[in-house]
Amino acid sequence: MRAIYKRELRSYFCSFTGWLFIAVNFCFMGLYFQVYNIIMGYPTISYVLQSIIFIFLLTAPVLTMRTLSEERKNKTDQLLLTAPVSVGGIVLGKFLALETVLLVPTAFMGILPLFLTRGGEVQFGMSYASLLGFYLYGSLALSVGLFLSSLTESVVIAAVLSFGALFLGYIMSGISNLLTGMGTTTFTTVLARILSCFDMVGRFETLSYGYLEVEAVVYYLSAVALALFCTIQSIQKRRYRIAGGGIRLGAYSVSGIILAIALTVAVNLGLNYVPEQYSSFDLTENKRYTLMEETKTFLAGMTEDATIYVLAEEDKGDADLQKTLERMEDQTGHVKVKYVSPSKNPNFYQQYTTQNPSSGSLIVEGAKRSTVVDYGDIYVYEMNYSTYSYDVTGYDGEGQIISALAFVTSDDPPKFYEVGGHGELALEDKFVKAIEKENISREQLMLYSVDEIPEDAQGLILNAPTSDFSKEDVDKVISYLEKGGNALIVTTLTDGEMTNFQGILDFYGIEDAGGTIVETDREYYYQNPYYLVPMIKQSDVTAPLENGLVFAPFARGLLYDEEDTKIIYKPLLTTSDSAFSKSLVNESTGYEKEEGDIDGPFAIALEVEKSVADDGISSACVVGGESLFTTVADDVAPGNNVKLFAGMISALADHESPVAVPVKSLMMTNLVFKAQTILVVSVLCVIVLPLAALVTGLVIWLRRRRK
């Protein structure tokens, strides 16, 4: 085998064919690497490999077409067939030579992520997982070309057959989806399943997203082994025909191939029964496919069964969502996932809701109730003002599912009343969804329309009233708090006096410092001293922030007596010691401290617990400044302001187990390179390396022709 390997390897590098294969790969790799990584700054090479995978449709047939067909045409194969070398050794030697040629451009791509570290943080896991998929796909393409080359003595026919087979493998996913879309009869379903076995690209795409799936690796390795076995059988049949073996051995060849196919199918099907957590590895930087600790804690504490119906064809729905559901099933025996075909059962949703959910949505059913998770809520979208289109910035499938499971398996959800009638700031959509995700019902409450706060109130939301409460309204609120009620209170800057509203703050021993905070420590503000980036104190409420930042523009200071033993204060957000509160903001033109301004430091957000009658506890989260809980502020500190809001609501709701799972960010920090680096890399990767490979091959070919 070693002699065959050396002979074949020498033939590739002593002719133009091998160098052409390398040059074409270098050219496309360099071109897309320059665009995606150097210019656009993507921190992974997976986009490059996804874009150039098609080149194997052209390069693999060119590289493999002469491997065995030309041997047959020139009758030199008879020397091999009659030589004291096993057929397996012949095939393996030739295949390893092809693999070595493929290894050259693959190794080149393997060096590039190391170079990218010059521009910032690189996602190595995703990069090298996709590189593994690229190499395995290329190996399969070469093994298929090698097999088809063994069937004919025509080089052209071998190339055409190889291209056709690889092209079908490239588009097979689309064909399978097309069949599924045409209907879901038993015939189309079975046919689509069979055709999906010939999908050569789907497994590569799984690996290229940083999901190292053993099933995908085994698929490529087993398919390569099957192609090589078929090649051996093809040569074996010809070898014994030359030796006069007759038809009997031809029958053995067919039966051997059938047995190999059955074994390959069995191995791949067997992997479907291995739990997802043992057969796949998440290599993404944000652990996109790994269940978060909050999720594992909730699932471990489940005592009731729940069924999740996915309104999509099995294996044809959202890949991220499918992986999340598979891992949840593996984590607990209380969750079962069932797929419902919208075309087979279009009215299935009517058992649970009157509104038709979008395709891919989930219906979660428990013993007590059911709920719908619309597919539109699975991902988080944000406007990209450079393209005026929405970009996917986060994956919330895990959080939405856990929220739904908590809703259908828990007792009646807590209710919060959002107080109105005093010019309160309406909660924006992001923050409303945060409440819903916590499985908390929300209802508007006008204090003038009730004699007292409803008994089913788990908490009140007093969001930045701009006009003062009446004394009667304050009495209703304080009466509720004295019974152990809870409240989220947000103060705001107004022109009028808020004497009565201050009475609610007085209940917790808190005083609004008045004015607007000016931060003089550059570390704790953004752009100007009114745009605060406060210090985040450790607490269960702030734990989801993960050492991130919170943006608090135009914040107001909160003062309290730390010596008061009847009230427990837990600062959540604070300013630096050098901050001060500017009293006359509208009359001031600068940021300098003036007469009447109040020295800091201040708390901007507080968690408060006060002992009340009958050994009860009244809890509150108090926030200084209405701008903290707005979409504009949250966009500056992506998602963290909403996380803080959700943490406060969760604390006041007193959930026994975690319900709200944070959104997983899909944003990547772009790499930045100097103009000189961009120019050098462009010339080197797109021009110099491909041209050097071509010139080397051409020189070697011309020298051999002269000899």
N, C-alpha and C positions, 0 to 999 in steps of 0.2 A: 504493500500500500504506500509505503514511504516513497518508493521509486516513482509510482504513478503520480503521487502528490507533487513531487519535485518537477517531474516532467511537465505536468499541466501548469503549474505555477510559472515555470520558465516560459512556457508558450504564451501566457498572458502578458508577461512583462517584457518579453522579447519581440512582441508584435504590437500592433497599433490598438487592438481590441481592448485590452486591459486598461491601457492609459486613457483611451476614449471614455470608458466607463467612469474612471476616476475623475476625468476632467469635467464631464457633464455634471456629475454629482457636486464637484467643487463649485462649478459655476452657479447652479441653482441654490446650493446652500449659501454661498457668499452673497448672492443677490437678495434673498429673503432675509438673511441674517442682518444685512445692512439696513433693510427697510424696517423690519420688526424690532430688532434689538438695539441697533445703533441710533437710528433716526427717531423711531417711535418710543424707544426706551422700555420695551417690555422686558421684565426680569426673568424670563424663561425662554428656552429655545423650542418649547413645544409647538408654538405657532409656526415656527420655521419648518419643523418636521411635518406638521399637518399639511402645510402648503406644498411640500415637495414630494410627498409620498407617491404622487402619480407618475413620477419619472421612472419608477420601476416597470411601468407598462411598456416603456420603450427600451430602457437599458438592459433589463434582465433578458429579454429575447435575443438582443444583440450579443450579449456575453455568453449565452448558453447554446445558441443555435448550432454552433460547430462542434460542441463538446463530444457528442456521440454520432450525430448524423454524418458528419464529414468523415469520421472513422469508417462508417459503413460504406460511404460512397467511394472512398479510396481503398477499401478492402483491408485497411490496416487494423480493423477491429478483430480480424481473424487471428492476428498475431497475439492480441490480448486474450482472446477467448480460448486459445490453445496453450497459452502460457500457464506455468504453475502458480497462478495467482487466483485467489477466490474472486468470484464476481462481486461479492460484497466489498472486498478490498478495492476493486477497480472503481466501483461507484463512489465509495467513501473517499477515496483519494481524489477523484475529480471534484466531488462536492466540497471537500475541505479547501481545495485550491480556489474554488469560486468564493468560498467564505472568506478566505484571506484577502482576496481582491475587495470584497465588500467591507472588510474590516478597515481598510485605509481611509475612506471618507467618513466612516462611522467614528474612528478614532479622532479624526480632525474635528468633528462636531463635539466630541467629548471634551476637547480642550477649551472650546469657546465659552462655556459657563464660567470657567476659571478666569478668563479674560474679562468677562462682564463685571466681575467684582470691582473693577476700576471705576465703574459708574454708579455703584450703590449695592443694595442688598439683592442677592440673586436667589431665586427659588430653585435650589439644587434638586430637591426631591422630585418635583414635577419635570424638571429638565432631563434628569437621567432615567426616569421612568419612561418618558416619551422616547428617549434614545434607545432604550431596551426594546420598546415596541417597534421602532423603526428598523432595528437590526433583525428582529424576529420576522417582521413582515418581508424584509428583503431576502432573508434566508428561505422563506416559504416560496417567494417568487422564483428564486434561483433553482430550488428543488423541483418546482413544477416545470420550469424550462428544461431542466436536465432530463426529467422523465419524458417529456414530449419530444425531446431531441433523440431519444432512444427508439422512437416509433417509426422514424423515417430516415431515408438517406439523403433527402433534399433539405439543404440548409434553409432555403426560402420557406418551405412548408413548415419546418420546425419553428422558425421565427413567427410565422403567421399564426400557427396553432398556439404558441406561447402567449402572444399578444391577445388572442381571442379569449383564452382561459383566464388570463390575469385581468382583462377588461371586465369579464363577467363577474369575477370575484370582487372587482372594484365597485361595480354598480349593483351587486346582489342585494345590498341593504335596501336600496330604493325599490327594486323589483318586489322584494318581500313586503315592504310597506304598501306598495301599490296593490298587491293582491289582498292584503288585509283591508284596505280602504274600499275595495270593490264589493266586499261582503264578508260575512263571517260564517259561511257554511263549513261543515266539517271538512270538505274537500279543500277549500281555500286555506283553512286554518292549518291543516296537516301539510299542505304544499308549502305554505309560507314557512313553517317550522323546518321543513327539509331544506328549503333554499337558504335559510339563514345559516345552515351549517357551512355553506360555501361563501359566506360573507367574510372576506379576508381583511377588510378594513375596520370593521366594528370593534374588534378586540384591540387594535392599535389605538383607536380613539379613546377607549377606556383607559389604557395605559398613559396616553398623552395628557390626560387630565389629572395625572398624579395619583391614580388609583391602581396600585399594583395588585392585580387580581391573578391569583394562581391559575384560575380557570383559563384566563387569556393566554398565559405563558404556556400552559400545558396544551392548549389548542394548537398553537403554532408549532411547538415541538413535536406533538403527535402527528400533525399534518405533514411536517417535514419528513418524519420517519416513515409515514405511509407513502409519500411520494418517492422516497428513496427505495422503499421495499418494492413498489411497483416497477421502478426502474430496474432493480435487480431481477425481478421476475421476467421483465421484458427481455433483458440480455440473456438470462438463464434459458429461456425458451429458444432463443436464436442459437445459443451455444450448443444445446443438445440436438437441435435440428441439424447443425453442421456435423455433429458427431453421430447422427443417425438415430437419435432417440425416439423419433416419431411423435405421434399425436398424444400418446399417454402422458408425456411430460407437459404438453401444452395444457391438458386438463388440470394437471397438478398446479400449474401456474395460476389458472383462473380461481381454483378453490383456495389457493394460498392468499390471493388478493382479497377474496370475499371474507376470509377469516381475519385478515389484517384490518379490513374496513370495520368489521363487527367489533374487533378489539378496540379500535380507535374510538368508535362511537360509545362503547361501554365505559371507557376511561373518562371521556368527557361528560357523559351523563352522570357518572358516579360522583363527580365533583359538585354537581348541583345539590347533593344531599349533605355536603359539608357546610356547617354553619358559617355564615358570612364573616363573622369575627375571627375565624381561624383560617379562612381561605383568601383573605384580602387585607391589604395594608394601605393605610392612608398616608401618602407622602406629601400632601399639600401643606403649605406653610400655615394656613388657618384651620387645619384639620377639618376640612369641609365635609368629609364623609365619616367622621368619627363622632359618636354620640357624646355630648357634653356631660359633665358631672351632674349638672342639675337634672338632665334627662334620666341618667342612670339612677339617681336617687329617687326620682318620682316612680320610675318603672319598678324599682325594687320594692317600693312601698305599696304597690297596687294590690288590692285584695278582691277586686271585682273584674269580671271579664268584659272586654269591649271588642267590637268588630269594626274594622276599617274597610269600607267599600271604596275601591278606586274606580272611578268612572272612565276606564280606558282599557284597551286591549292589554293583556299581560305581556310584559317585555316590550311594549310599544309606547309606554308612557314616558314621563319625565325620568331620566336616568338618575339624577340626584335624589329625587323623591323615592324612587324604587329602592335605592341603596339604604336610605334612612329607614324605610319601612322594614326591610329585611333585617337590619340590625336591631330594630325594636322587637321584632318577633323572636330573634335569637336571645334577647336580653330577658324576656319574661314570657311565661306561658299564658298570661292573661290578655295578650293582644293577638288577634287573628286578622290577617289581611286577605281580602277577597277582591278579585277583579271582575268588574261588570262591564260587558261590552255595550257601549251606547247604541250600536247599530242592531245588536240582537235584542236588547232590552231597553228601548228608548224611554220608557215611562217608569223606569225603576225608581227614579228620584221622587216621584209623586207620593210614595209611601212616607216620605220624611219632610218634604217641603213643597210649597206651591210654585216656587221660582226655579226655573231650569238652570242648574249650575253649568258652568263652562266645562268643556272637555278636560279631563285630567283632574277634576275636583275630587274631594274626599267626602264621604258621608260616614261619620263616626257614630256608632250606636252602642249604648250601654243599657243596663237594666232599667235605669231611671228615665233616661231621655236620650235624644239624638241631636246632632248638630252638623252643619255643613261647613267644610273648609274649602272655600273657593280657590281654584287654581291661581287666580289673579293675586291672591294674598301670599302665595308661596315665595315669591321673589319681591325684593324691594327695588323700586325704580327711582331714579333721580334725573332731572332735566340736565342735559349737557348743552350749555349755552353756546358752545363753539360749533356744534352741529345741529342745534335745535331739535334734538331727538332725545328720547329717554334711554338711559343706560342702566343695565342691571348692576346694582351696587351691593346687594346683599341677598343671602339665602335664609329664609325664615321658615322653611318646611318643618324643621325639627320643633321650633317654638310653637307653630300653629297646631301641630299634631298633639303635642303635650298639653297645650291649653284646651284642646277639644276633648282629650281623654280625661282631663281633670273635671271638665264640665259634665260629662256624661256619667262619671262614676262618683261624684261628690254629692253631698246634700245640697239643699237650695243655696244658690250662690248669694254672696253678700250684696247689699245694695248701697250705692252712694247717691246722695242727693246733691245736685249742683245748684247752689243757691243763685237766684236771679232777682232782678228788680231794682238793682242799685248800680246799673251801668257796668256790670261785671264783664270781663273779657271772655269771649266764648272760646272754649277749648278747640284747638285746631285738630284736623283729621288725624295726624300722627299720634296725638296724645289721647284722643278718643279710642283709637285702636289699641293703644297700650292698656287702657282700662278694660276693654273687651278681652284682650289677650290674657288678662289676669282673672278672667271669668267673673267679672264684677258687673252687675247691672247698674245702669246709670239713668237717673231721672231728674228732670228739671223741677225745682221747688221754689215757688214764690211765697215768701214768709208771710205776706199779708193775707194769703188765702187759707192759712191753717192756724189753729189755736196752739199747736205744739208740733215739734218735729216728729214725724212718723216713727212708731216703735221699731219698724223693720230697718231703720237706718243704721248701717254699719259705720258710716262716716258722712261728713259734709265736705263739700268743696266750695271754698269762698275764694274765687279767682279774681283778684284785683278789682274790687269795687271802686268806682270813681265818684260815687256820691255816698254820703253818710247813711248808716242804718238808723232807723227810728229806735227809740228806747225800747219799744215793745218787741221789735225784731231781735235786738240784742238779748233781751230777757229770755226769749224763746231759745236762742242758741246756747246761752249760758246754762239754762235749765237742762238742756239736752246734754251738755258737756258734764254737768255735775252728776248726771246719772251714769257716767262712764262712757259717754259718746266720744267719737274721734273726729278730727277735722284736718283738712289740708288748707292752710291759709296763705294767700299770696297778697302782699301789700303792693301799693303802687303810689306814684307821685300824682297828686291832684292839686288843683288851685284852692279848693274849699277845705274847711275843717272836717276832720274825721273823728270827732270826739267820741261818739258812741261806738264806732267800730273799734277804736282803741280800747274800749272796755273789754272786748273779746280777747285782745292781746294781753290785757291786764290780768285776765283770768289765769294765764300761764306765766305771769310775771315778766312779760316781754314788752319792750318799748321800741317803737320805730324811731330811729335816730333822726329821721327827716332828711330832706335833701337827697343828693346823689353822691355815691362814693367815688373819690378820685384816688387811683392807685399810683403811687410814686415809684414803686419798685418795678423796674422794667421787666423783671422775670414774671410778673403776675398781671400783665395787661397786654392786649393785642392792638397794635396800630396807634391807639390813643388811650390815655389814662381812664376814660370812662368805660372802655371795653375790657372788662375784667376777665382774667383767667385765674380764678381763685384756687387756694390750696384745698385739696380734697382730704378730709379726715377719714380715718378708718372706721367703718361701721357696716352693719349688715345691709343698710340702705345703699351705701356707695360701693359695696363689693363688686357689683357687675361692671363698674367703670374700668376695672383692670388697669389702674394707674394711668388712665387716659386723662384728658382735660375736659373741663366744662366751661362753656362760654356764657358769661353773665354780663351783658351790656347794661349800663345805666342801673346798677344795683343799688339797693338801699340797705343801710346797716341795721342790725338787730342788736339791742342791748338787753342784758339780763343780769340778775344777781346770782352769781355762782355759789354764794353762801346759803342760799335758800334750801333747807333740807327737805322741804315738802315737795319739791319739784326736781326732777332729774333732767339736766340739759345735756344733749349730745350734739356738739357742733358738727355739721356736715360739710359746709363750705365756709372758709374764712379768708380774710384779707391778710396782707402783711402788716407788720407793726407800724409802717410808715404811711399807711393809708389814712385818709380823712374824708369826712362827709361835707360836701359843699352845700351850704344852706340855700343860697340864692343862685341856683343854676341858671335860670333864665336871664338874670342880670349880669352874669359873669361872662367875660370874653376869653379867659385863659384858664389854665389849670393850677395857678398858684393859690396857695392857701391864703384866705382872707379872714378878716375879723368875723366872728360868729360861726366859723366852721368848727366841726367837732372832730377831735383826734380819734384815730382808731387804736387798736385793730377792731374789726367788726366781724360778727358772724353774718353770713349772707343766707345760710339755710341752717335750720335747727330741727332736731328731733326732740320732742318734749314728752315727759310722762309726769302726770300729776295725780296724787292720791285723792280720791273723792269718797263720798259716803259709801257705807257698806263694803269697805275694803276694795272698792273698785279702782280702776285706773282709767284716766282719760288721756289719750295719746293724741299728739298733734305733730304735724310737720309744717313749719313756718318758713316762708321764703320771702326775702326782701327784693322786690322788683318783678314786675310782670313780664319783662322781656326774656327771662330765663326759660320759660316754657312756651316758646314760640318756634315755628319751623325755621325762621331765619337764623336764630341762635343755634339751633340744633344742627343746621347745615355746616356751621363753622367748626363745630366739634362733632364730627359725623356720628350721630346716633346716641351720643353720651348724655345729652340733655333729656332725651326721651327715656333712656335707661334710669336716670336719676328720678324722673317723675314716676316711672313704673315701680322703682324700688320703694318710693314713699307710699304709693297706693298699696303695694303688697304688704308693707309693714303695718299700715293702718287696718288692712283687711284681716291681718293676723292669720295668714295661711299657715297651716301646719307643715306643709311640704311645698317645695318650690313649684311654681306653676309657670311663670314667665321665663322662657329660655331666650337668651339674647340672640339677636340676628347675627348670623355669620357674615362678616364682610367679605365681599368678592373683589374689593378694590385692591389693586396692586400699585405699589410705589414705583414710579417709573425711574429708569436709570437715566443719568445725565452724563453726556460726554462732551469734551471740548471739540470745537470745530476742526482742529488739527487732527484729533483722533479719528473723527468721522471720515475725514479725507483719506488718511492713511489706511484705515480698515477697508474702506470702499475700494481703493485701488488694489490692495493686497488680495482681498477675498474675491472680488468680482473679476479682476483682470489678471493679476500676476500669477496666482496659484493655478487657475484653470489653464492659462496659456502655457505655464511651465510644464504641466502634465501633458498637454497636447504636443508641445515641441519635443519633449523627451520621447514620447511614443513615436513621433514622426521621424526623429533622428535614428532611433533604434531600427525602425522599419526600413528606412532607406539604406542603412548600413547592411542589413541582412539581405536586401535585394541585390546589392552590389556583389555580395559574396556568392 
